[in-house]
């Protein structure tokens, strides 16, 4: 599991760059073989498509993201995240800060 603080709206793009560019570069320099694709499942706030647009929700869900609703016990979202964490093909990433949607 990868957990990180998410104080800026650009953080998801930075993590995309980290996984798609930096990790493969360092692995190649250190002669470490990686399985393709280098990817993660991730959890995103179910409300994001409401303020960022439906295209963001479509993108997140098609990039192996699973939505969860904040503030209440979202049992379906928690079950989905748990299933991906246990049975998913990739590691799970989460950023439980929830304070960037005003940027």
Secondary structure, DSSP 4 states (H G I P E B T S, - for coil): -EE----STTHHHHHHHIIIIIHHHHHHHTT---PSP--EEEEEETTHHHHH-HHHHHHHHHTTEEEE-SSS--HHHHHHHHHHHHH-SSEEEE-TT---TT-
